[in-house]
Amino acid sequence: MKLKEIMERVGITETGRAIAYLKDGIEELNVLFETHTNIERIDITKDKRFYNFPKDMVKVLDIRIKNHFNDKNEYRTIPRLMNKPVIKDEDGI
């Protein structure tokens, strides 16, 4: 279906607004349904706390670490923290 057909069905005459609505809808669908997922591997560095994520990333689905609570060289999911941490960080963040 072409943009003009969608605009006729919805009753929008402004092309810019129709394109903006379509882009917003596509991004929201991407958040709801994990259709185009990419695996990004980042090596951790000693004494480095923050890492940069890709600019086009919408949502983090899972973070895994090797040898976390095991010694079989398996990757395990790091559990998500539901509440604020009880122990404060040294840098106050």
ROSE-4610 file (N, C-alpha, C; in Angstrom, 1 decimal, always signed):
// ROSE-4610
residu = [M/M/M/K/K/K/L/L/L/K/K/K/E/E/E/I/I/I/M/M/M/E/E/E/R/R/R/V/V/V/G/G/G/I/I/I/T/T/T/E/E/E/T/T/T/G/G/G/R/R/R/A/A/A/I/I/I/A/A/A/Y/Y/Y/L/L/L/K/K/K/D/D/D/G/G/G/I/I/I/E/E/E/E/E/E/L/L/L/N/N/N/V/V/V/L/L/L/F/F/F/E/E/E/T/T/T/H/H/H/T/T/T/N/N/N/I/I/I/E/E/E/R/R/R/I/I/I/D/D/D/I/I/I/T/T/T/K/K/K/D/D/D/K/K/K/R/R/R/F/F/F/Y/Y/Y/N/N/N/F/F/F/P/P/P/K/K/K/D/D/D/M/M/M/V/V/V/K/K/K/V/V/V/L/L/L/D/D/D/I/I/I/R/R/R/I/I/I/K/K/K/N/N/N/H/H/H/F/F/F/N/N/N/D/D/D/K/K/K/N/N/N/E/E/E/Y/Y/Y/R/R/R/T/T/T/I/I/I/P/P/P/R/R/R/L/L/L/M/M/M/N/N/N/K/K/K/P/P/P/V/V/V/I/I/I/K/K/K/D/D/D/E/E/E/D/D/D/G/G/G/I/I/I]
num = [1/1/1/2/2/2/3/3/3/4/4/4/5/5/5/6/6/6/7/7/7/8/8/8/9/9/9/10/10/10/11/11/11/12/12/12/13/13/13/14/14/14/15/15/15/16/16/16/17/17/17/18/18/18/19/19/19/20/20/20/21/21/21/22/22/22/23/23/23/24/24/24/25/25/25/26/26/26/27/27/27/28/28/28/29/29/29/30/30/30/31/31/31/32/32/32/33/33/33/34/34/34/35/35/35/36/36/36/37/37/37/38/38/38/39/39/39/40/40/40/41/41/41/42/42/42/43/43/43/44/44/44/45/45/45/46/46/46/47/47/47/48/48/48/49/49/49/50/50/50/51/51/51/52/52/52/53/53/53/54/54/54/55/55/55/56/56/56/57/57/57/58/58/58/59/59/59/60/60/60/61/61/61/62/62/62/63/63/63/64/64/64/65/65/65/66/66/66/67/67/67/68/68/68/69/69/69/70/70/70/71/71/71/72/72/72/73/73/73/74/74/74/75/75/75/76/76/76/77/77/77/78/78/78/79/79/79/80/80/80/81/81/81/82/82/82/83/83/83/84/84/84/85/85/85/86/86/86/87/87/87/88/88/88/89/89/89/90/90/90/91/91/91/92/92/92/93/93/93]
x = [+0.8/+0.0/+0.9/+0.5/+1.3/+0.8/+1.7/+1.4/+0.1/-0.1/-1.2/-2.5/-2.5/-3.7/-4.0/-3.0/-3.2/-3.8/-3.2/-3.7/-5.2/-5.6/-7.0/-7.9/-7.5/-8.3/-8.5/-7.4/-7.5/-8.1/-8.0/-8.5/-7.5/-6.2/-5.2/-4.7/-4.6/-4.1/-2.7/-2.1/-0.8/+0.2/+1.1/+2.0/+3.0/+3.5/+4.5/+3.9/+2.7/+2.1/+1.8/+1.4/+1.2/+2.4/+3.5/+4.8/+5.2/+5.0/+5.4/+4.6/+3.3/+2.4/+2.9/+3.2/+3.7/+5.0/+5.9/+7.2/+7.0/+6.1/+5.8/+5.1/+4.2/+3.6/+4.6/+5.5/+6.5/+7.4/+7.8/+8.7/+8.0/+6.7/+5.9/+5.7/+5.5/+5.4/+6.7/+7.8/+9.2/+9.4/+8.9/+9.0/+8.2/+6.9/+6.0/+6.4/+6.9/+7.2/+8.7/+9.4/+10.8/+11.0/+10.8/+10.9/+12.3/+12.9/+14.2/+15.2/+15.6/+16.6/+18.0/+18.9/+20.3/+21.1/+22.1/+22.9/+24.1/+24.3/+25.5/+26.4/+27.6/+28.5/+29.5/+29.6/+30.5/+31.4/+32.7/+33.6/+33.7/+33.7/+33.8/+35.3/+35.5/+36.9/+37.0/+38.1/+38.3/+38.3/+37.6/+37.4/+36.6/+35.9/+35.0/+33.6/+32.8/+31.5/+30.4/+30.5/+29.5/+30.0/+29.0/+29.3/+28.3/+28.7/+27.9/+27.1/+25.8/+24.9/+24.8/+24.4/+24.2/+23.1/+23.2/+22.3/+20.9/+20.8/+19.5/+18.8/+19.4/+18.8/+17.5/+16.5/+15.2/+15.0/+15.4/+15.1/+16.2/+16.6/+17.5/+16.6/+16.8/+16.0/+16.7/+18.0/+18.7/+20.1/+20.7/+22.1/+22.6/+23.7/+24.2/+25.7/+26.2/+27.6/+28.0/+29.3/+29.8/+30.4/+30.2/+30.6/+30.0/+28.8/+28.1/+27.3/+27.8/+27.3/+27.5/+28.4/+28.8/+30.2/+30.7/+32.1/+32.1/+31.0/+30.9/+31.1/+31.6/+31.7/+30.3/+29.3/+27.9/+27.6/+26.8/+26.3/+25.0/+24.8/+23.6/+23.1/+21.8/+21.2/+21.4/+21.8/+21.9/+20.5/+20.1/+18.7/+18.5/+17.3/+17.0/+16.7/+17.2/+17.0/+15.7/+14.8/+13.4/+13.3/+14.1/+14.1/+15.5/+15.6/+16.8/+17.8/+19.1/+20.1/+20.2/+20.4/+20.5/+21.9/+22.9/+24.3/+24.5/+24.9/+25.2/+26.5/+26.6/+27.8/+28.8/+30.1/+31.1/+31.0/+30.6/+30.5/+29.1/+28.2/+26.9/+25.9/+26.1/+25.1/+24.2]
y = [-1.2/+0.0/+1.2/+2.2/+3.4/+4.5/+5.4/+6.5/+7.2/+7.5/+8.2/+7.5/+6.1/+5.3/+5.4/+5.3/+5.4/+6.8/+7.8/+9.2/+9.3/+8.7/+8.8/+8.1/+6.9/+6.1/+6.8/+7.5/+8.1/+9.5/+10.1/+11.5/+12.6/+12.3/+13.3/+13.9/+15.2/+15.8/+16.3/+16.3/+16.8/+15.6/+15.6/+14.5/+14.4/+15.5/+15.4/+14.8/+15.2/+14.6/+13.1/+12.7/+11.3/+10.5/+11.0/+10.3/+10.2/+11.3/+11.3/+10.2/+10.1/+9.1/+7.7/+7.5/+6.2/+5.8/+6.7/+6.5/+6.2/+6.9/+6.7/+5.3/+4.9/+3.6/+2.5/+2.6/+1.6/+1.4/+2.6/+2.5/+1.8/+2.2/+1.5/+0.0/-0.4/-1.8/-2.5/-1.8/-2.4/-2.6/-1.7/-1.8/-3.0/-3.1/-4.2/-5.6/-5.7/-7.0/-7.1/-8.0/-8.1/-8.9/-8.1/-8.8/-8.7/-7.5/-7.3/-7.1/-8.3/-8.2/-8.4/-7.7/-7.9/-8.3/-9.1/-9.4/-8.6/-7.9/-7.0/-7.5/-7.8/-8.3/-7.2/-6.9/-5.9/-6.6/-6.5/-7.0/-6.0/-6.5/-5.6/-5.4/-4.2/-3.8/-3.5/-3.9/-3.7/-2.2/-1.9/-0.5/+0.4/-0.2/+0.7/+0.4/+1.4/+1.2/+1.4/+2.4/+2.7/+2.3/+1.8/+1.4/+2.1/+2.4/+3.0/+1.9/+2.2/+1.3/+1.9/+1.0/+1.5/+2.6/+3.6/+4.7/+4.3/+3.2/+2.8/+1.8/+1.5/+0.6/+1.1/+0.3/+0.7/+0.1/-1.1/-1.8/-2.9/-3.0/-4.1/-5.3/-6.4/-7.6/-8.5/-8.6/-9.5/-9.1/-9.2/-9.1/-10.3/-10.9/-12.2/-12.0/-12.8/-12.8/-14.3/-14.5/-15.8/-16.1/-17.4/-17.8/-17.1/-16.6/-15.9/-17.0/-17.2/-18.2/-19.6/-19.9/-21.2/-21.3/-22.5/-22.6/-23.5/-23.5/-24.4/-23.6/-22.4/-21.5/-21.3/-21.2/-20.9/-19.5/-19.0/-17.6/-17.7/-16.8/-16.7/-15.3/-15.2/-13.8/-13.2/-11.9/-11.1/-10.7/-11.0/-10.6/-9.1/-8.7/-7.3/-6.8/-5.6/-5.0/-4.3/-4.7/-4.2/-2.9/-2.8/-1.7/-1.0/+0.2/+0.8/+0.0/+0.0/-0.8/-0.4/-1.3/-1.0/-0.4/-0.9/-0.5/+0.7/+1.8/+3.0/+2.8/+3.4/+3.4/+4.4/+4.2/+5.1/+6.5/+6.5/+7.8/+8.5/+7.8/+8.4/+8.4/+7.6/+7.5/+6.3]
z = [+0.0/+0.0/+0.0/-0.8/-0.9/+0.1/+0.3/+1.3/+0.9/-0.4/-0.9/-0.6/-0.7/-0.4/+1.1/+1.9/+3.4/+3.7/+3.1/+3.4/+3.0/+1.9/+1.4/+2.4/+2.8/+3.8/+5.1/+5.6/+6.9/+6.8/+5.7/+5.5/+5.8/+5.7/+6.0/+4.6/+4.6/+3.4/+3.4/+4.7/+4.9/+4.8/+3.8/+3.6/+4.8/+5.3/+6.4/+7.6/+7.9/+9.1/+8.9/+7.8/+7.5/+7.7/+7.1/+7.3/+8.7/+9.5/+10.9/+11.7/+11.4/+12.0/+11.7/+10.4/+10.0/+10.7/+10.8/+11.5/+12.9/+13.6/+15.0/+15.2/+14.3/+14.4/+14.2/+13.2/+13.0/+14.2/+14.8/+16.0/+17.1/+17.3/+18.4/+18.2/+17.0/+16.7/+17.0/+16.7/+16.9/+18.4/+19.2/+20.7/+21.2/+20.7/+21.1/+20.7/+19.5/+18.9/+18.5/+19.1/+18.8/+17.4/+16.3/+15.0/+14.5/+14.5/+14.0/+15.1/+15.7/+16.8/+16.3/+16.8/+16.5/+17.8/+17.7/+18.9/+18.8/+19.9/+20.0/+21.1/+20.8/+21.9/+22.2/+23.5/+24.0/+25.1/+24.9/+25.9/+27.1/+28.3/+29.4/+29.7/+30.3/+30.6/+32.1/+32.6/+34.1/+34.4/+35.5/+36.0/+35.0/+34.1/+33.3/+33.6/+33.9/+34.4/+33.3/+32.5/+31.5/+30.1/+29.3/+28.0/+27.0/+25.8/+24.8/+24.1/+23.9/+23.1/+21.7/+20.7/+19.4/+19.4/+18.5/+18.4/+17.9/+17.1/+16.6/+17.5/+18.7/+19.6/+20.2/+20.3/+20.8/+22.2/+22.4/+23.7/+23.9/+25.2/+25.6/+26.0/+25.3/+25.7/+26.7/+26.7/+27.6/+27.7/+28.9/+29.1/+29.7/+29.1/+29.6/+29.9/+30.9/+31.2/+31.3/+30.9/+31.0/+32.4/+32.8/+34.1/+35.3/+35.1/+36.2/+37.0/+38.2/+39.2/+38.6/+37.8/+37.3/+36.9/+36.7/+36.2/+35.0/+34.2/+33.0/+31.7/+31.8/+30.6/+29.9/+30.7/+30.2/+30.3/+29.4/+29.5/+30.3/+31.3/+32.1/+32.1/+32.2/+32.2/+33.5/+33.5/+34.7/+35.1/+36.3/+36.8/+36.8/+36.5/+36.4/+37.9/+38.2/+39.5/+39.5/+40.4/+40.4/+41.3/+42.3/+43.2/+43.2/+43.9/+44.0/+44.8/+44.4/+45.2/+46.6/+47.5/+48.9/+49.2/+48.5/+48.7/+47.7/+48.2/+47.4/+46.6/+45.4/+44.7/+45.2/+45.0/+45.5/+44.8/+43.5/+42.8/+43.0/+43.7/+44.0/+43.0/+41.9/+40.8/+41.1]
